[in-house]
Amino acid sequence: KDQAMGGHWKWIAICNLVLIAVSLIFGYFCETMPNAPFFSPFEAKRQKIYDEYAARRTRELLLAKELPKRASTLQNLVDVVRPFSSKTAFYYPSGFITALFIGISSFAYVIIWIINVRHGVEEQLEALKQRAVAALFKQIVNMGEQFY
Protein backbone atom coordinates (compact mmCIF):
# COMPACT_ATOMS: atom_id res chain seq x y z
CA LYS A 1 0.00 0.00 0.00
CA ASP A 2 2.79 2.43 0.86
CA GLN A 3 4.66 1.57 -2.34
CA ALA A 4 1.90 2.83 -4.65
CA MET A 5 3.28 5.28 -7.25
CA GLY A 6 6.79 4.65 -6.03
CA GLY A 7 5.89 5.66 -2.48
CA HIS A 8 5.22 9.25 -3.55
CA TRP A 9 1.43 9.06 -3.69
CA LYS A 10 1.03 11.65 -0.92
CA TRP A 11 2.98 14.28 -2.89
CA ILE A 12 1.09 13.47 -6.06
CA ALA A 13 -2.21 13.85 -4.19
CA ILE A 14 -1.09 17.19 -2.73
CA CYS A 15 -0.04 18.48 -6.18
CA ASN A 16 -3.37 17.34 -7.58
CA LEU A 17 -5.22 19.15 -4.78
CA VAL A 18 -3.22 22.34 -5.40
CA LEU A 19 -3.97 22.23 -9.14
CA ILE A 20 -7.68 21.74 -8.43
CA ALA A 21 -7.67 24.67 -5.99
CA VAL A 22 -5.86 26.94 -8.47
CA SER A 23 -8.34 25.98 -11.20
CA LEU A 24 -11.30 26.70 -8.93
CA ILE A 25 -9.87 30.11 -7.95
CA PHE A 26 -9.21 30.96 -11.60
CA GLY A 27 -12.77 29.94 -12.49
CA TYR A 28 -14.13 32.08 -9.67
CA PHE A 29 -12.24 35.14 -10.93
CA CYS A 30 -13.41 34.48 -14.48
CA GLU A 31 -17.03 34.48 -13.30
CA THR A 32 -16.78 37.51 -11.01
CA MET A 33 -14.70 39.74 -13.29
CA PRO A 34 -15.97 39.11 -16.84
CA ASN A 35 -14.78 42.53 -18.13
CA ALA A 36 -11.17 42.02 -17.13
CA PRO A 37 -9.03 41.59 -20.29
CA PHE A 38 -7.17 38.56 -18.96
CA PHE A 39 -10.35 36.72 -18.04
CA SER A 40 -12.45 37.58 -21.09
CA PRO A 41 -13.46 34.69 -23.36
CA PHE A 42 -11.47 34.21 -26.53
CA GLU A 43 -14.47 34.93 -28.78
CA ALA A 44 -14.92 38.40 -27.24
CA LYS A 45 -11.18 39.10 -27.48
CA ARG A 46 -11.13 37.91 -31.11
CA GLN A 47 -14.09 40.10 -32.04
CA LYS A 48 -12.50 43.16 -30.41
CA ILE A 49 -9.19 42.59 -32.24
CA TYR A 50 -10.90 42.04 -35.59
CA ASP A 51 -12.92 45.25 -35.09
CA GLU A 52 -9.73 47.21 -34.31
CA TYR A 53 -8.00 45.68 -37.34
CA ALA A 54 -10.91 46.49 -39.67
CA ALA A 55 -11.15 50.06 -38.34
CA ARG A 56 -7.41 50.62 -38.82
CA ARG A 57 -7.41 49.19 -42.36
CA THR A 58 -10.49 51.26 -43.30
CA ARG A 59 -8.84 54.39 -41.91
CA GLU A 60 -5.70 53.68 -43.95
CA LEU A 61 -7.79 53.12 -47.07
CA LEU A 62 -9.80 56.32 -46.61
CA LEU A 63 -6.71 58.39 -45.89
CA ALA A 64 -5.17 56.96 -49.09
CA LYS A 65 -2.21 55.51 -47.28
CA GLU A 66 -0.30 52.98 -49.25
CA LEU A 67 -1.44 49.46 -48.44
CA PRO A 68 1.27 47.26 -47.01
CA LYS A 69 3.09 44.89 -49.29
CA ARG A 70 2.76 41.15 -48.95
CA ALA A 71 4.71 39.93 -45.94
CA SER A 72 7.77 37.78 -46.48
CA THR A 73 7.86 34.15 -45.43
CA LEU A 74 10.15 35.01 -42.54
CA GLN A 75 7.72 37.70 -41.34
CA ASN A 76 4.85 35.20 -41.55
CA LEU A 77 6.82 32.72 -39.43
CA VAL A 78 7.53 35.45 -36.87
CA ASP A 79 3.82 36.32 -36.79
CA VAL A 80 2.98 32.72 -35.90
CA VAL A 81 4.64 33.01 -32.49
CA ARG A 82 3.45 36.55 -31.79
CA PRO A 83 0.43 36.98 -29.56
CA PHE A 84 -2.93 37.65 -31.17
CA SER A 85 -3.06 41.42 -31.87
CA SER A 86 -4.82 43.95 -34.06
CA LYS A 87 -1.63 44.55 -36.07
CA THR A 88 -2.15 41.48 -38.21
CA ALA A 89 -5.41 40.04 -36.79
CA PHE A 90 -3.89 36.65 -37.36
CA TYR A 91 -4.64 33.82 -34.97
CA TYR A 92 -2.64 30.64 -35.25
CA PRO A 93 -4.26 27.94 -33.10
CA SER A 94 -2.01 26.96 -30.23
CA GLY A 95 -3.18 23.37 -30.56
CA PHE A 96 -1.65 23.23 -34.02
CA ILE A 97 1.62 24.74 -32.79
CA THR A 98 1.68 22.22 -29.94
CA ALA A 99 0.98 19.34 -32.33
CA LEU A 100 3.72 20.57 -34.65
CA PHE A 101 6.21 20.76 -31.76
CA ILE A 102 5.27 17.28 -30.53
CA GLY A 103 5.50 15.89 -34.06
CA ILE A 104 8.94 17.37 -34.66
CA SER A 105 10.13 16.23 -31.22
CA SER A 106 8.90 12.67 -31.78
CA PHE A 107 10.51 12.64 -35.24
CA ALA A 108 13.83 13.73 -33.72
CA TYR A 109 13.48 11.09 -30.98
CA VAL A 110 12.82 8.35 -33.54
CA ILE A 111 15.80 9.44 -35.66
CA ILE A 112 18.11 9.44 -32.62
CA TRP A 113 16.74 6.06 -31.53
CA ILE A 114 17.28 4.59 -35.01
CA ILE A 115 20.87 5.90 -35.08
CA ASN A 116 21.54 4.33 -31.67
CA VAL A 117 20.03 1.01 -32.78
CA ARG A 118 22.13 1.12 -35.95
CA HIS A 119 25.30 1.66 -33.90
CA GLY A 120 24.31 -1.20 -31.61
CA VAL A 121 23.72 -3.53 -34.56
CA GLU A 122 27.05 -2.51 -36.10
CA GLU A 123 28.86 -3.22 -32.81
CA GLN A 124 27.19 -6.63 -32.50
CA LEU A 125 28.02 -7.52 -36.09
CA GLU A 126 31.62 -6.45 -35.56
CA ALA A 127 31.83 -8.59 -32.40
CA LEU A 128 30.28 -11.52 -34.28
CA LYS A 129 32.79 -11.05 -37.11
CA GLN A 130 35.68 -11.01 -34.62
CA ARG A 131 34.41 -14.20 -32.97
CA ALA A 132 34.01 -15.89 -36.38
CA VAL A 133 37.53 -14.87 -37.42
CA ALA A 134 38.93 -16.04 -34.06
CA ALA A 135 37.09 -19.38 -34.36
CA LEU A 136 38.33 -19.78 -37.95
CA PHE A 137 41.94 -19.12 -36.94
CA LYS A 138 41.56 -21.52 -34.02
CA GLN A 139 40.23 -24.19 -36.35
CA ILE A 140 43.05 -23.56 -38.86
CA VAL A 141 45.62 -23.87 -36.05
CA ASN A 142 43.96 -27.09 -34.83
CA MET A 143 43.97 -28.50 -38.37
CA GLY A 144 47.62 -27.54 -38.74
CA GLU A 145 48.53 -29.24 -35.46
CA GLN A 146 46.65 -32.43 -36.41
CA PHE A 147 48.25 -32.87 -39.84
CA TYR A 148 51.76 -31.57 -39.26
C-alpha positions in Angstrom: 0.0 0.0 0.0 2.8 2.4 0.9 4.7 1.6 -2.3 1.9 2.8 -4.6 3.3 5.3 -7.2 6.8 4.6 -6.0 5.9 5.7 -2.5 5.2 9.3 -3.5 1.4 9.1 -3.7 1.0 11.6 -0.9 3.0 14.3 -2.9 1.1 13.5 -6.1 -2.2 13.8 -4.2 -1.1 17.2 -2.7 0.0 18.5 -6.2 -3.4 17.3 -7.6 -5.2 19.1 -4.8 -3.2 22.3 -5.4 -4.0 22.2 -9.1 -7.7 21.7 -8.4 -7.7 24.7 -6.0 -5.9 26.9 -8.5 -8.3 26.0 -11.2 -11.3 26.7 -8.9 -9.9 30.1 -7.9 -9.2 31.0 -11.6 -12.8 29.9 -12.5 -14.1 32.1 -9.7 -12.2 35.1 -10.9 -13.4 34.5 -14.5 -17.0 34.5 -13.3 -16.8 37.5 -11.0 -14.7 39.7 -13.3 -16.0 39.1 -16.8 -14.8 42.5 -18.1 -11.2 42.0 -17.1 -9.0 41.6 -20.3 -7.2 38.6 -19.0 -10.4 36.7 -18.0 -12.4 37.6 -21.1 -13.5 34.7 -23.4 -11.5 34.2 -26.5 -14.5 34.9 -28.8 -14.9 38.4 -27.2 -11.2 39.1 -27.5 -11.1 37.9 -31.1 -14.1 40.1 -32.0 -12.5 43.2 -30.4 -9.2 42.6 -32.2 -10.9 42.0 -35.6 -12.9 45.3 -35.1 -9.7 47.2 -34.3 -8.0 45.7 -37.3 -10.9 46.5 -39.7 -11.2 50.1 -38.3 -7.4 50.6 -38.8 -7.4 49.2 -42.4 -10.5 51.3 -43.3 -8.8 54.4 -41.9 -5.7 53.7 -43.9 -7.8 53.1 -47.1 -9.8 56.3 -46.6 -6.7 58.4 -45.9 -5.2 57.0 -49.1 -2.2 55.5 -47.3 -0.3 53.0 -49.3 -1.4 49.5 -48.4 1.3 47.3 -47.0 3.1 44.9 -49.3 2.8 41.1 -48.9 4.7 39.9 -45.9 7.8 37.8 -46.5 7.9 34.2 -45.4 10.2 35.0 -42.5 7.7 37.7 -41.3 4.9 35.2 -41.6 6.8 32.7 -39.4 7.5 35.4 -36.9 3.8 36.3 -36.8 3.0 32.7 -35.9 4.6 33.0 -32.5 3.4 36.5 -31.8 0.4 37.0 -29.6 -2.9 37.6 -31.2 -3.1 41.4 -31.9 -4.8 44.0 -34.1 -1.6 44.5 -36.1 -2.2 41.5 -38.2 -5.4 40.0 -36.8 -3.9 36.7 -37.4 -4.6 33.8 -35.0 -2.6 30.6 -35.2 -4.3 27.9 -33.1 -2.0 27.0 -30.2 -3.2 23.4 -30.6 -1.6 23.2 -34.0 1.6 24.7 -32.8 1.7 22.2 -29.9 1.0 19.3 -32.3 3.7 20.6 -34.6 6.2 20.8 -31.8 5.3 17.3 -30.5 5.5 15.9 -34.1 8.9 17.4 -34.7 10.1 16.2 -31.2 8.9 12.7 -31.8 10.5 12.6 -35.2 13.8 13.7 -33.7 13.5 11.1 -31.0 12.8 8.3 -33.5 15.8 9.4 -35.7 18.1 9.4 -32.6 16.7 6.1 -31.5 17.3 4.6 -35.0 20.9 5.9 -35.1 21.5 4.3 -31.7 20.0 1.0 -32.8 22.1 1.1 -35.9 25.3 1.7 -33.9 24.3 -1.2 -31.6 23.7 -3.5 -34.6 27.1 -2.5 -36.1 28.9 -3.2 -32.8 27.2 -6.6 -32.5 28.0 -7.5 -36.1 31.6 -6.5 -35.6 31.8 -8.6 -32.4 30.3 -11.5 -34.3 32.8 -11.1 -37.1 35.7 -11.0 -34.6 34.4 -14.2 -33.0 34.0 -15.9 -36.4 37.5 -14.9 -37.4 38.9 -16.0 -34.1 37.1 -19.4 -34.4 38.3 -19.8 -37.9 41.9 -19.1 -36.9 41.6 -21.5 -34.0 40.2 -24.2 -36.4 43.1 -23.6 -38.9 45.6 -23.9 -36.1 44.0 -27.1 -34.8 44.0 -28.5 -38.4 47.6 -27.5 -38.7 48.5 -29.2 -35.5 46.7 -32.4 -36.4 48.2 -32.9 -39.8 51.8 -31.6 -39.3 
